Amino acid sequence: MIHIFKDVLPEEEAEELLDKINNLSDESLKTAYYLLEDGPIYIGNSISSKVAKLNNDPLLVDSLRRNLFTYRFKRTVTSDSIPFFEEFQKEKLENFFKSFIEHKLNYNNLKKQETFISEYRQGDFLSVHQDGGMGDLAFIFNLTKNWRPEYGGLLHMEQKDGTYVSVNPEFNSLVIMELPEGGANHFVSEVTKYAPNSRIAISGWYTENKENTYYEPYVQ
């Protein structure tokens, strides 16, 4: 099941966060590939990296057409050298967002799992996958301004009847996907070459600690 909450942060705060992400250094966001079942590959922005990207891009087509899990987009690999992102995780993801989700969706004692900043540029996409074993909830906090569905980059999640629901990455919206055991099919459509800017988000997972039912109240 999918849930969408709009205007989660004060607008000024969301704007400031987006500005900080837009000013990250080139080395903070690496191009992430998953193709031909070889596992994730992270490539930086050096001259030699550009050659590696040129070599990898044709393999994306082969991997996707063989119906293998495939993606390409830019993302952070570690937050250790990004102070504002470390602060955001502690203040928001481990406190405010956690309590917000527990209150809204009736969960208890959620624990944050892996989180990262993502940037989808023209031609980037994430093929169908399930997130099995990643957590009980997947989240996407969207930070793309003035995005239109025709730009691509939409999240699509399969419903029980086999149809897909599509979600436009609206600025300052929090999208929650409840994941059953084994996960649920979802993907991000390719960003069109006509998109005027990048699709930016903070994504990750939460797991519910069912052994500890302490409830931390949500405070608006």
C-alpha positions as a Markdown table, in Angstrom:
| # | Residue | x | y | z |
|---|---|---|---|---|
| 1 | Met | 0.0 | 0.0 | 0.0 |
| 2 | Ile | 1.2 | 3.5 | -0.8 |
| 3 | His | 0.6 | 6.7 | 1.3 |
| 4 | Ile | 1.3 | 10.3 | 0.3 |
| 5 | Phe | 1.7 | 13.2 | 2.7 |
| 6 | Lys | 2.1 | 16.7 | 1.3 |
| 7 | Asp | 3.8 | 19.8 | 2.8 |
| 8 | Val | 5.6 | 17.7 | 5.5 |
| 9 | Leu | 8.2 | 20.3 | 6.4 |
| 10 | Pro | 7.8 | 24.1 | 6.6 |
| 11 | Glu | 8.3 | 25.3 | 3.1 |
| 12 | Glu | 11.3 | 27.5 | 4.0 |
| 13 | Glu | 13.0 | 24.5 | 5.6 |
| 14 | Ala | 12.4 | 22.3 | 2.6 |
| 15 | Glu | 13.7 | 25.0 | 0.3 |
| 16 | Glu | 16.9 | 25.3 | 2.4 |
| 17 | Leu | 17.4 | 21.5 | 2.2 |
| 18 | Leu | 17.0 | 21.5 | -1.5 |
| 19 | Asp | 19.5 | 24.4 | -1.8 |
| 20 | Lys | 22.1 | 22.5 | 0.1 |
| 21 | Ile | 21.6 | 19.4 | -2.0 |
| 22 | Asn | 21.9 | 21.5 | -5.2 |
| 23 | Asn | 25.3 | 22.8 | -3.9 |
| 24 | Leu | 26.8 | 19.4 | -3.2 |
| 25 | Ser | 30.2 | 18.8 | -4.7 |
| 26 | Asp | 30.5 | 16.5 | -7.8 |
| 27 | Glu | 32.2 | 13.8 | -5.7 |
| 28 | Ser | 29.3 | 13.6 | -3.2 |
| 29 | Leu | 26.9 | 12.2 | -5.7 |
| 30 | Lys | 28.2 | 9.1 | -7.6 |
| 31 | Thr | 26.6 | 7.5 | -10.7 |
| 32 | Ala | 25.1 | 4.3 | -9.5 |
| 33 | Tyr | 24.6 | 1.4 | -11.9 |
| 34 | Tyr | 23.0 | -2.0 | -11.5 |
| 35 | Leu | 23.2 | -4.1 | -14.6 |
| 36 | Leu | 23.6 | -7.7 | -15.8 |
| 37 | Glu | 23.2 | -9.0 | -12.2 |
| 38 | Asp | 26.7 | -7.8 | -11.3 |
| 39 | Gly | 25.5 | -5.9 | -8.3 |
| 40 | Pro | 25.7 | -2.1 | -7.6 |
| 41 | Ile | 28.6 | -0.1 | -9.2 |
| 42 | Tyr | 29.4 | 3.4 | -8.1 |
| 43 | Ile | 31.3 | 5.7 | -10.4 |
| 44 | Gly | 32.7 | 9.1 | -9.6 |
| 45 | Asn | 33.3 | 12.1 | -11.8 |
| 46 | Ser | 37.0 | 11.9 | -12.8 |
| 47 | Ile | 38.1 | 11.8 | -16.4 |
| 48 | Ser | 38.6 | 8.0 | -16.2 |
| 49 | Ser | 35.1 | 7.7 | -14.7 |
| 50 | Lys | 33.6 | 9.3 | -17.7 |
| 51 | Val | 35.1 | 6.6 | -19.9 |
| 52 | Ala | 33.7 | 3.9 | -17.5 |
| 53 | Lys | 30.2 | 5.5 | -17.8 |
| 54 | Leu | 30.4 | 5.5 | -21.6 |
| 55 | Asn | 31.3 | 1.8 | -21.5 |
| 56 | Asn | 28.4 | 1.0 | -19.0 |
| 57 | Asp | 25.6 | 2.9 | -20.7 |
| 58 | Pro | 25.2 | 0.4 | -23.7 |
| 59 | Leu | 25.1 | -2.5 | -21.2 |
| 60 | Leu | 22.0 | -0.9 | -19.6 |
| 61 | Val | 20.0 | -1.6 | -22.7 |
| 62 | Asp | 21.1 | -5.3 | -22.7 |
| 63 | Ser | 20.4 | -5.7 | -19.0 |
| 64 | Leu | 16.9 | -4.1 | -19.2 |
| 65 | Arg | 15.9 | -6.1 | -22.3 |
| 66 | Arg | 16.9 | -9.3 | -20.6 |
| 67 | Asn | 14.4 | -8.4 | -17.9 |
| 68 | Leu | 17.1 | -8.1 | -15.2 |
| 69 | Phe | 17.0 | -5.6 | -12.4 |
| 70 | Thr | 18.6 | -2.5 | -13.8 |
| 71 | Tyr | 19.1 | 1.1 | -12.9 |
| 72 | Arg | 21.2 | 4.3 | -13.4 |
| 73 | Phe | 21.0 | 7.4 | -11.3 |
| 74 | Lys | 23.2 | 9.5 | -9.1 |
| 75 | Arg | 23.2 | 9.0 | -5.3 |
| 76 | Thr | 25.2 | 9.5 | -2.1 |
| 77 | Val | 27.1 | 6.4 | -1.0 |
| 78 | Thr | 28.0 | 7.7 | 2.5 |
| 79 | Ser | 26.9 | 10.7 | 4.5 |
| 80 | Asp | 30.1 | 10.9 | 6.6 |
| 81 | Ser | 31.4 | 13.9 | 4.7 |
| 82 | Ile | 28.0 | 15.6 | 4.3 |
| 83 | Pro | 27.4 | 17.4 | 7.6 |
| 84 | Phe | 23.9 | 18.7 | 6.7 |
| 85 | Phe | 22.7 | 15.3 | 5.6 |
| 86 | Glu | 24.0 | 13.7 | 8.9 |
| 87 | Glu | 22.1 | 16.4 | 10.8 |
| 88 | Phe | 18.9 | 15.8 | 8.7 |
| 89 | Gln | 19.0 | 12.1 | 9.4 |
| 90 | Lys | 19.3 | 12.6 | 13.2 |
| 91 | Glu | 16.8 | 15.5 | 13.5 |
| 92 | Lys | 14.3 | 14.5 | 10.9 |
| 93 | Leu | 14.6 | 10.9 | 9.8 |
| 94 | Glu | 15.3 | 9.5 | 13.3 |
| 95 | Asn | 12.9 | 11.8 | 15.1 |
| 96 | Phe | 10.3 | 13.9 | 13.4 |
| 97 | Phe | 9.7 | 11.7 | 10.3 |
| 98 | Lys | 9.8 | 8.5 | 12.4 |
| 99 | Ser | 7.2 | 9.8 | 14.9 |
| 100 | Phe | 5.1 | 11.3 | 12.0 |
| 101 | Ile | 4.9 | 7.9 | 10.3 |
| 102 | Glu | 4.2 | 6.0 | 13.5 |
| 103 | His | 1.3 | 8.3 | 14.3 |
| 104 | Lys | -0.2 | 8.4 | 10.8 |
| 105 | Leu | 0.2 | 4.7 | 10.0 |
| 106 | Asn | 0.0 | 3.1 | 13.4 |
| 107 | Tyr | 3.5 | 1.7 | 13.7 |
| 108 | Asn | 5.6 | 1.4 | 16.8 |
| 109 | Asn | 9.3 | 1.9 | 17.4 |
| 110 | Leu | 10.4 | 2.3 | 13.8 |
| 111 | Lys | 14.1 | 2.0 | 13.2 |
| 112 | Lys | 15.8 | 3.8 | 10.3 |
| 113 | Gln | 17.7 | 1.7 | 7.9 |
| 114 | Glu | 19.8 | 2.8 | 4.9 |
| 115 | Thr | 19.1 | 6.3 | 3.6 |
| 116 | Phe | 20.6 | 8.3 | 0.7 |
| 117 | Ile | 20.1 | 11.4 | -1.5 |
| 118 | Ser | 19.3 | 10.6 | -5.1 |
| 119 | Glu | 19.4 | 12.6 | -8.3 |
| 120 | Tyr | 17.8 | 11.3 | -11.5 |
| 121 | Arg | 19.0 | 13.1 | -14.6 |
| 122 | Gln | 17.8 | 12.8 | -18.2 |
| 123 | Gly | 17.8 | 9.1 | -19.1 |
| 124 | Asp | 18.0 | 7.8 | -15.6 |
| 125 | Phe | 15.6 | 5.1 | -14.3 |
| 126 | Leu | 15.1 | 2.3 | -11.8 |
| 127 | Ser | 13.5 | -0.9 | -13.1 |
| 128 | Val | 10.9 | -3.1 | -11.4 |
| 129 | His | 12.1 | -4.6 | -8.1 |
| 130 | Gln | 10.6 | -5.5 | -4.7 |
| 131 | Asp | 12.9 | -4.2 | -1.9 |
| 132 | Gly | 12.5 | -7.6 | -0.3 |
| 133 | Gly | 14.3 | -7.7 | 3.1 |
| 134 | Met | 15.1 | -4.0 | 3.1 |
| 135 | Gly | 12.5 | -3.0 | 5.7 |
| 136 | Asp | 8.8 | -2.8 | 6.5 |
| 137 | Leu | 8.4 | 0.6 | 5.0 |
| 138 | Ala | 10.2 | 2.4 | 2.1 |
| 139 | Phe | 10.1 | 6.2 | 1.9 |
| 140 | Ile | 10.8 | 8.9 | -0.6 |
| 141 | Phe | 10.9 | 12.5 | 0.5 |
| 142 | Asn | 10.6 | 14.5 | -2.7 |
| 143 | Leu | 12.5 | 17.7 | -3.2 |
| 144 | Thr | 11.9 | 18.4 | -6.9 |
| 145 | Lys | 10.2 | 21.7 | -7.6 |
| 146 | Asn | 7.7 | 22.2 | -10.4 |
| 147 | Trp | 7.9 | 18.7 | -11.7 |
| 148 | Arg | 5.4 | 17.5 | -14.3 |
| 149 | Pro | 4.3 | 13.9 | -14.9 |
| 150 | Glu | 5.4 | 14.2 | -18.6 |
| 151 | Tyr | 9.0 | 14.6 | -17.4 |
| 152 | Gly | 9.0 | 11.0 | -16.3 |
| 153 | Gly | 10.7 | 10.0 | -13.1 |
| 154 | Leu | 7.4 | 8.9 | -11.6 |
| 155 | Leu | 7.2 | 6.2 | -8.9 |
| 156 | His | 5.0 | 3.3 | -9.9 |
| 157 | Met | 3.8 | 0.7 | -7.4 |
| 158 | Glu | 1.9 | -2.5 | -8.2 |
| 159 | Gln | -1.5 | -2.9 | -6.4 |
| 160 | Lys | -3.1 | -6.2 | -5.3 |
| 161 | Asp | -5.2 | -6.3 | -8.6 |
| 162 | Gly | -2.0 | -6.1 | -10.7 |
| 163 | Thr | -2.4 | -2.5 | -11.8 |
| 164 | Tyr | 0.1 | 0.2 | -11.0 |
| 165 | Val | -0.5 | 3.5 | -9.2 |
| 166 | Ser | 1.7 | 6.3 | -10.3 |
| 167 | Val | 3.1 | 9.1 | -8.0 |
| 168 | Asn | 4.4 | 12.4 | -9.3 |
| 169 | Pro | 7.4 | 13.6 | -7.2 |
| 170 | Glu | 5.8 | 16.7 | -5.8 |
| 171 | Phe | 8.0 | 19.0 | -3.8 |
| 172 | Asn | 8.0 | 18.6 | 0.0 |
| 173 | Ser | 5.9 | 15.4 | -0.2 |
| 174 | Leu | 6.6 | 12.2 | 1.7 |
| 175 | Val | 5.7 | 9.0 | 0.0 |
| 176 | Ile | 5.5 | 5.8 | 2.1 |
| 177 | Met | 5.3 | 2.3 | 0.6 |
| 178 | Glu | 4.3 | -0.5 | 3.0 |
| 179 | Leu | 6.2 | -3.5 | 2.1 |
| 180 | Pro | 4.8 | -7.0 | 2.7 |
| 181 | Glu | 7.2 | -9.9 | 3.4 |
| 182 | Gly | 9.2 | -10.3 | 0.2 |
| 183 | Gly | 8.5 | -6.8 | -0.9 |
| 184 | Ala | 6.3 | -5.3 | -3.6 |
| 185 | Asn | 6.9 | -4.5 | -7.2 |
| 186 | His | 7.7 | -0.9 | -8.0 |
| 187 | Phe | 9.9 | 1.2 | -10.3 |
| 188 | Val | 10.8 | 4.7 | -11.3 |
| 189 | Ser | 10.2 | 5.6 | -14.9 |
| 190 | Glu | 12.9 | 7.1 | -17.1 |
| 191 | Val | 13.4 | 10.8 | -16.9 |
| 192 | Thr | 12.8 | 12.2 | -20.3 |
| 193 | Lys | 15.4 | 14.2 | -22.3 |
| 194 | Tyr | 13.1 | 17.2 | -22.2 |
| 195 | Ala | 13.1 | 17.4 | -18.4 |
| 196 | Pro | 14.4 | 20.9 | -17.5 |
| 197 | Asn | 16.1 | 19.8 | -14.3 |
| 198 | Ser | 16.8 | 16.7 | -12.1 |
| 199 | Arg | 14.5 | 14.7 | -9.9 |
| 200 | Ile | 15.9 | 15.0 | -6.4 |
| 201 | Ala | 14.8 | 13.0 | -3.4 |
| 202 | Ile | 15.9 | 11.5 | -0.1 |
| 203 | Ser | 15.0 | 7.8 | 0.1 |
| 204 | Gly | 15.4 | 4.9 | 2.5 |
| 205 | Trp | 13.7 | 2.3 | 4.7 |
| 206 | Tyr | 12.3 | 1.8 | 8.2 |
| 207 | Thr | 11.9 | -1.4 | 10.1 |
| 208 | Glu | 9.5 | -1.9 | 12.9 |
| 209 | Asn | 10.9 | -3.4 | 16.1 |
| 210 | Lys | 8.1 | -5.7 | 17.1 |
| 211 | Glu | 9.8 | -6.8 | 20.3 |
| 212 | Asn | 9.7 | -3.3 | 21.7 |
| 213 | Thr | 6.3 | -1.7 | 21.5 |
| 214 | Tyr | 7.3 | 1.6 | 23.2 |
| 215 | Tyr | 5.3 | 4.4 | 21.4 |
| 216 | Glu | 7.0 | 7.8 | 20.9 |
| 217 | Pro | 4.2 | 10.3 | 20.4 |
| 218 | Tyr | 4.1 | 12.4 | 17.3 |
| 219 | Val | 4.3 | 16.2 | 17.9 |
| 220 | Gln | 3.3 | 18.6 | 15.1 |
